[in-house]
Amino acid sequence: MTWATIRPEVKATLAAVVAPAVVHDYQRYTHDMSQFLALFKTSAGVISGWIVTREGVGETDADHSTNDTQHRIKIRGYYGLKDADASELVFQDLVDAVVAAFRSNYQLNGAANHTTPMQAPVIDLRMFGAVLCHYCELTMTAEEYNAWG
């Protein structure tokens, strides 16, 4: 197990919940704002996009032959605000659905030995380019056990 095997499972779990949103398994960048916004638009032209990234990795000594590797994962979600559609309620329900999906798949289909419960320390509004969007940051840690040598 490595980040290379954990990352696709995080992306797949997330994508199954947020469809038809766009899900990227790395941080996207471009100098052209219209191109950047296009990376997060659904086929219907609505901003609904998610990014999976790793904010850090650490190891601890588990016993005399194994290290625990902890991958600190951050998921960022963007969802176009539309007051007439009560988009805040839709987005809040979506956040809850994502948290529940990871709760029931705590080993990421075998890619991790264990994940910590997902946290949602940030749920608010942000300007995304020139578009006001609902925004969240979700965090969790995926652990893998590595034998020495």
Buried (B, 14 or more C-beta within 10 A) or exposed (E): BEBEBBBBBBBBBBBEBBEEBBBBBEEEEEEEEEEBBEBBBBEEEBBBBBBBBBEEBEEEEBEEEEBBBBBBBBBBBBBBBEEEEEBBEEBBEBBEEBBEBBEEBBBBEEBBBBBBEBEBEBBEEBEBEEBBBBBBBBBBBBBBBBEEE
